[in-house]
Amino acid sequence: MRQRVPVSSIMTSTIVSLNLTDSLTDAEKLFKMHKIRHLPVVSGHKLVGILSYTDLLKISLADTDEDDNIVDTTVYNMFTLEQVMVKNVTTIQADDNIKDAAEILVKKDFRALPVLDGQVLVGMLTTTDLIKYLLNQYD
């Protein structure tokens, strides 16, 4: 296996993100439209948080009836994006190597990492990206 392969070579560089002023309803639409599970949250060009689909489900499932059926997703209106997102985001630099990224994902039990070039968000690295990379090593 090649050593010192940068994260930038396998990351998803088409970034779908939320602005800090977006609503949780906006977030749900983006998750479903793009079939993704993590959305970086930006204010201007600065990364300020990350929202996972699981985070969104946790608050929507909080509003259930006795049979655990979702009563109403208007619960999204009870929270702001800033209240639900993770604020202290672990990131990785685009020129860091894949092994370092994999170690972070495993140690912290994450499924995605925002990728920065300096302070600028340039991509997302997911466990799916890593698995695809590993599978390509066997071709």
Stockholm file with secondary structure:
# STOCKHOLM 1.0

chainA/1-139         MRQRVPVSSIMTSTIVSLNLTDSLTDAEKLFKMHKIRHLPVVSGHKLVGILSYTDLLKISLADTDEDDNIVDTTVYNMFTLEQVMVKNVTTIQADDNIKDAAEILVKKDFRALPVLDGQVLVGMLTTTDLIKYLLNQYD
#=GR chainA/1-139 SS CCSSCBGGGTSBCSCCCEETTCCHHHHHHHHHHHTCSEEEEEETTEEEEEEEHHHHHHHHTTSBCTTSCBCCGGGGGGSCHHHHSBSSCCCEETTSBHHHHHHHHHHHTCSEEEEEETTEEEEEEEHHHHHHHHHHTTC
#=GC SS_cons         CCSSCBGGGTSBCSCCCEETTCCHHHHHHHHHHHTCSEEEEEETTEEEEEEEHHHHHHHHTTSBCTTSCBCCGGGGGGSCHHHHSBSSCCCEETTSBHHHHHHHHHHHTCSEEEEEETTEEEEEEEHHHHHHHHHHTTC
//
